[in-house]
Amino acid sequence: MGNLKDIASEIEQLKETLRHHDYLYHVLDNPEIPDSEYDKLFHQLKALEEAHPEYLTPDSPTQRVGFEPLSQFEKVPHRRPMLSLGNTFSEEEILEFHQRLLNFLKVPEPNWTYFCEPKLDGLAIEVVYENGILKQALTRGDGSVGEDVTQNIRTLNSLPLTLRKSKDHSGSHKGIFEVRGEVLMLKEDFKELNLAQEEAGHTPFANPRNAAAGSIRQLDPKIAASRPLKMFCYSPGVVENLSISSQVEWMSTLKEIGIPQVGCDDFQKVQKVWNDFTPGSRVGPLGAHCKSIDEAIEYYKMILRLRSQLPFDIDGVVIKVNEYNIQEELGEVARSPRWASAAKFPPEQGETVINKISVQVGRTGALTPVAHLEPVLVGGVTISNATLHNPSEIERKDVREKDHVIIQRAGDVIPEVVSVILSKRPKDSKKFEMPTHCPSCGELAVQPEGEVVLRCINPVCPARLNESLKHFVSRRAMNIDKLGDKIVEQLTEAGLVKSFSDLYRLKEEDLEALPRQGKKSSQNIIESIEKSKDSQLNRFIFALGIRFVGEQTAKSLAQHFGDLESFLKATEEELLQIDDIGPKVSSSIVKSLDSKEFVHEARSLVELGVKFEAAKSGQGTQFSGMTFVITGTLPVKRDEVKDYIESRGGKVSGSVSKKTNYLVAGEEAGSKLEKARALEVPVLSWQELQSL
Ligand code: IVH
């Protein structure tokens, strides 16, 4: 019995430890242990629970996924309605909102302050904890009744399954604790997901919001679990047994009990502008306690400046009366609280006309329709092309040449056509027909089973060759920086380059013979090609352009195989043993390795002089086992510093913790530098790093 008791307490201990590290990572953004250590603890717990299922509880960190798919979402009423917000669209309207409060409360001067934070462009969700344990998660629905999406929300690693014990409670929180927030996808994660969607032949998501909403609406929780979702929380629903008197106090409660708030600390550029923000005092990662409406307007302007640099989409800021007693006095009108306003930002959408639709051929042969637009200024940027994604998207939106359309750019996402203004469609308009043949080589295009894209499968298609070469020479691949897109196209057109290896067979005279090519620039190109021969195995594998093999996978492959020949002989079983490589990627790699041309080409490149820095993907050992953090403006590109560290076996992490060995800091380093000093982490300049 004693033994079993020990196991029970070991399981409890492991759960507590994992929750603690989740908190450090997701809420404080300050991890203390490397991911590998975390994984080890996680697997220990998993193994113990498997051996002793009697101790398995649904609130265990191992139990995020594991339910069967649903047939539909159940409708569940909210204990307290989820309201919407009234909007304001200008400084004047914000002042009018403030004046309305004064009038309503019949006071000459405000006896309240404001709490402001970004307005997230995601999907509103309410999470219900009972006695400290996550019990239910609901969508907003019509505000009174939502849908039960608990299974999917449980899969979000950043959201605790168990609340942390707050200071004034001896045990977990008692009773009901409802917290509301927004589920979203970071812009970076969204881009990556869409690339994978497109590569896999699925329709890409229109924007991060749709991707997040689509993921939460999946009946199979495994799909939601595979999507990079985050939840940032902002307001309370029903909260029992806790007395909170203001929004500022609510924010500190959230932090204490382990719920992630709106924002993201780990963002250097944001920190810089944010640190310079004097009015109001900062609350949490991105909120501010503003003493007056003028301060709130200052906050609005600052966040508007920061907008494009934020790692997630926002469409304004929310200005809320901070004090809960005043909120109560103000009450609500038309299902919106009188005490808050969504101060919206100018839209990043615009209207224009499609002059022409063309079809571009990508490196993998995917035919992508592109709308050529009458140039239009959207969110400060002139847009003249927008993607139409794939034939089924065109079909769905019925986009045609000469149509008036709404286009949208969100952050750094490629601009896209959102919708057609049908009332402005010319009478003689004709439906757009996708070509049946590749516009570049004229071969019949095919639609592979289960994919929405049309593909050219001609391996010697000139457009595919061009795109593959552009990828091959790109900075993160072979880095032949003097070979621009135009020259690549000239070289293929002249028939001088038919493969990657042909680049290394080029002579100065070949280049000089091209139209508008001088002697000097030809020399530069040849030099740049020569220089690229000193490469690294991971870059080389990435450059070869195997489908689904991105930079990260290429790194894993290089690390695992160490040299090219071992990689070229890899089997599917061996590939599947590598972390991050699943069946889809491994079968694509094997397909390439089975191709005689592919293997021959890789070997030819080596015969022509391409070589790799040391064995094991050029991995030195000087920095092995060390973690670095990079911050501030450095004299060289950040990627270069990262490569320098990684090629010597070091790891680069996003945030400073006690485990950080060195902070590499440039100019204008902000919070990370402060943190490093506080934790006594040594700080190096780029020069100092190189002379380590
Ligand atoms: S506070 C309505 N804060 O925007 C009760 N809402 O368009 C007070 N939203 O229904 C909500 N970011 O779902 C609040 N930082 C934020 C928000 C936010 C996004 C959502 C919320 C609301 C909708 C109104």
Boltz pocket constraint, residues with backbone or C-beta under 6 A from the ligand:
constraints:
  - pocket:
      binder: B
      contacts: [[A, 82], [A, 83], [A, 84], [A, 85], [A, 117], [A, 118], [A, 119], [A, 120], [A, 121], [A, 124], [A, 181], [A, 182], [A, 234], [A, 235], [A, 262], [A, 318], [A, 337], [A, 340], [A, 342]]
      max_distance: 6.0
